[in-house]
Amino acid sequence: MKRDNPGTVEDLYGDLLNLPHYEPKNHIRMDLHKRAAQFAPFAALTGYGDAVKEAARYTDHGIDLSEDEADQMDRKLQILMSTPEEEAEVRILYFKADGKKEGGAFLEVTGRLKKIDGLKRELVLEDGSRIPIRDIINMDGMIFDRQEEGQAL
């Protein structure tokens, strides 16, 4: 069965294609910026973007100290406990667990020791930083170097 050619688009809709664009008579046209803004608050999945960012955020995993490293940390804590606070400037490398997901970050802080809180098992620095002893990976400073030199003599 043969179909008749209905014609071109111009033949079929020419009278509509050439009409002038409609302009409302009773109100002013909304500019494109305001027109687009009315759709901005729509979010089909509220919080999805934040969840994706959080999942993509990188965290490290903590490390366990070997027996030798743990003994060395105990010796350094003993040195700190027997040192006057004004001389106890230390650099501490520790692991801080992330509050939102598994893992955390390795942080380094340098400061003067204010006290060792035995009840909470943490070091308190003069700036108010509190570092749990179980999270400390390494400590160094001149106080430890002097102590080692004194033992070597």
C-alpha positions as CSV (number, residue, x, y, z in Angstrom):
1,M,0.0,0.0,0.0
2,K,1.4,3.3,-1.1
3,R,1.1,6.4,1.2
4,D,0.6,9.8,-0.1
5,N,3.3,12.3,0.8
6,P,1.6,14.6,3.4
7,G,4.0,17.4,2.5
8,T,6.8,19.3,4.2
9,V,6.6,20.9,7.7
10,E,6.3,24.3,6.1
11,D,3.3,23.1,4.0
12,L,1.6,21.6,7.1
13,Y,2.3,24.2,9.8
14,G,3.4,27.3,7.9
15,D,0.5,29.3,9.2
16,L,1.6,28.5,12.8
17,L,5.3,28.8,12.3
18,N,5.1,32.4,11.2
19,L,2.8,33.7,13.9
20,P,4.3,36.4,16.2
21,H,5.4,35.4,19.7
22,Y,2.7,35.8,22.3
23,E,3.2,38.7,24.8
24,P,0.9,38.8,27.9
25,K,-1.2,41.9,28.2
26,N,-2.0,41.8,31.9
27,H,1.5,41.2,33.6
28,I,5.1,41.9,33.1
29,R,7.3,39.0,31.9
30,M,9.5,37.5,34.5
31,D,13.2,37.8,33.7
32,L,15.2,34.6,33.1
33,H,17.2,34.8,36.3
34,K,14.0,34.9,38.5
35,R,12.4,32.3,36.4
36,A,15.3,29.9,36.9
37,A,15.5,30.7,40.6
38,Q,12.0,29.3,41.2
39,F,13.3,25.8,40.4
40,A,16.5,26.1,42.5
41,P,15.1,24.8,45.9
42,F,14.0,21.6,44.4
43,A,16.1,18.6,45.5
44,A,14.7,15.2,44.8
45,L,17.2,13.5,47.2
46,T,17.8,15.9,50.2
47,G,21.2,15.3,51.7
48,Y,22.4,13.0,49.0
49,G,25.2,15.4,47.9
50,D,26.5,15.6,51.5
51,A,26.4,11.8,51.8
52,V,28.5,11.4,48.7
53,K,31.0,14.0,49.9
54,E,31.3,12.2,53.3
55,A,31.7,8.8,51.7
56,A,34.5,10.2,49.4
57,R,36.4,11.8,52.3
58,Y,39.6,9.9,52.9
59,T,40.5,8.7,56.4
60,D,43.6,6.8,57.6
61,H,43.6,3.7,59.8
62,G,45.4,3.7,63.1
63,I,48.4,1.6,63.8
64,D,49.3,-0.6,66.7
65,L,52.7,-0.2,68.3
66,S,55.0,-3.1,68.5
67,E,56.1,-4.3,72.0
68,D,59.4,-2.4,71.6
69,E,57.7,0.8,70.5
70,A,55.2,0.5,73.4
71,D,58.1,0.1,75.9
72,Q,59.9,3.1,74.4
73,M,56.7,5.2,74.8
74,D,56.4,4.1,78.4
75,R,60.0,5.2,79.0
76,K,59.2,8.6,77.5
77,L,56.1,9.0,79.6
78,Q,58.2,8.2,82.7
79,I,60.7,10.9,81.6
80,L,57.8,13.4,81.2
81,M,56.4,12.6,84.6
82,S,59.8,13.3,86.3
83,T,60.4,16.5,84.3
84,P,59.4,20.0,85.5
85,E,56.7,21.4,83.2
86,E,58.7,24.4,82.0
87,E,61.3,22.1,80.5
88,A,58.8,19.6,78.9
89,E,58.4,20.9,75.3
90,V,57.5,17.9,73.2
91,R,56.4,17.1,69.6
92,I,53.7,14.4,69.6
93,L,52.5,12.3,66.7
94,Y,49.1,10.8,67.4
95,F,46.1,9.3,65.7
96,K,42.8,11.0,66.1
97,A,39.7,8.9,65.3
98,D,37.1,10.4,63.0
99,G,33.8,11.1,64.6
100,K,31.7,10.3,61.6
101,K,33.2,7.2,60.0
102,E,35.8,4.5,60.4
103,G,39.4,5.7,60.5
104,G,40.8,9.0,61.3
105,A,43.9,11.2,60.8
106,F,47.5,11.3,62.0
107,L,48.2,14.7,63.6
108,E,51.3,16.3,65.0
109,V,51.4,18.9,67.7
110,T,54.2,20.7,69.4
111,G,53.8,22.3,72.7
112,R,54.7,22.5,76.4
113,L,53.3,19.8,78.7
114,K,51.0,21.3,81.3
115,K,50.2,18.0,83.1
116,I,49.6,14.3,82.7
117,D,46.0,13.5,83.6
118,G,46.3,10.0,85.1
119,L,42.6,9.6,85.7
120,K,41.7,10.3,82.0
121,R,45.0,8.9,80.7
122,E,45.8,11.9,78.6
123,L,48.5,14.5,78.1
124,V,47.4,18.1,78.6
125,L,49.4,20.8,76.8
126,E,49.6,24.5,77.8
127,D,47.3,25.5,74.9
128,G,44.6,23.2,76.3
129,S,45.1,20.4,73.8
130,R,44.2,17.0,75.3
131,I,45.8,14.0,73.8
132,P,44.8,10.5,74.9
133,I,47.9,8.4,75.8
134,R,46.6,5.3,73.9
135,D,46.5,7.3,70.6
136,I,50.2,8.5,70.8
137,I,52.4,7.0,68.2
138,N,55.6,8.9,68.9
139,M,57.0,11.7,71.0
140,D,60.2,13.5,70.7
141,G,61.9,16.6,72.0
142,M,65.1,17.9,73.6
143,I,64.0,16.5,77.0
144,F,64.3,12.9,75.6
145,D,67.6,13.6,73.8
146,R,69.1,14.9,77.1
147,Q,67.9,11.9,79.0
148,E,69.4,9.5,76.4
149,E,72.7,11.4,76.4
150,G,72.8,11.2,80.2
151,Q,72.2,7.4,80.1
152,A,74.9,7.0,77.5
153,L,77.6,8.7,79.6
